[in-house]
Amino acid sequence: MEIRQLKYFLAVADQRSFVNAANVLFISRQAVSKAIAQLETELNVELFMRDSNGAFLTPAGILFYDRIRSSVMDFEQIRTEMLEYGARYHQRVRLAFSVGTLALYEPALERYRASQENVAIDYTEYPESRCASLLLERQADLAVCTEPPQDSLLADKVLGSSPYGVLTLPGDELTGRGTVSLETLRSRSAAWLADSQSLTEFCERSNLHPAYTGYDYFRLLQLTRANRCVLLLPQRLAQAAGPEFRFTPLEQTLYWTVSCVYLRSLENNVLYRTTLDELQLQVFGKNLGRVREDAT
């Protein structure tokens, strides 16, 4: 038996007519007749007596009517309540991106957010050092960092790594040889995101001094577009910049690694797990379940 068949049966019994029941249900009379016939075959009883005056319950039909009416009404009430609950319920997921990482994932994140009716996704870029604090203070559910913090309460999974290089306008003589040496880079005004500790240490060791630094990735792109500087950044971020720029790798390779970081104490929260599992799989191509396995 299907709930659809039971609803059709009750409509015919209440209307005492297959035609009137079909009109109330906004379906064809044939669909109602077919459903009742299937129900009678399955139960091996005749539920209605049919004549020119309409359809009337048989003794078996009366017994069946009394037994199922309250159950169908309860089902409809539950269905209505759950639909209302679903309309009210709105899960909020908070993501913290360290500076420079958001440009990689924002297009996929926006597509995923647009597909979710009952999940509100909030995300903001923060300095690298702030991301761990937001997780530990439970002001963020997940953070995307270039340098995962060393804290026993936090677990992380590498999302990907990428070599550093130089972003210039096409035709720039700096990138004419296929790679950029540190010596050549010292002769030009350079810019880079100020939040990467590993890049800062590398530049200090290499005697590189930026003309521009900051947390605003798109502002640095504007400076590069205006030919005010060349931009030292990872290849993955260069891909996010667009085809108008040219990326040339450094001779001395430096890698930029992006990780997903979350709070271990929330692993057993089913809502947290299922919501973030789906988000991480759709946006980052990683499953949070595998993150937990790798992190333990």
ABEGO torsion letter per residue (X at the ends): XBAAAAAAAAAAAAAGBAAAAAAAAGBBAAAAAAAAAAAAAAAGBBABBBBAAEBBBBAAAAAAAAAAAAAAAAAAAAAAAAAAAAAABBBBBBBBBBBGAAAAAAAAAAAAAAABAABBBBBBBBBAAAAAAAAAAGABABBBBABBBBBAABBBBBAEBBBBBBBBBBGBAAAAAGBBBAAAAAABBBBBBAABAAAAAAAAAAGBBBABBEABAAAAAAAAAAGABBBBBBAAAAAAAEAABBBBBBABBBBBBBBBBBBAAAAABAAAAAAAAAAAAAAAGBBAAAAAAAAX
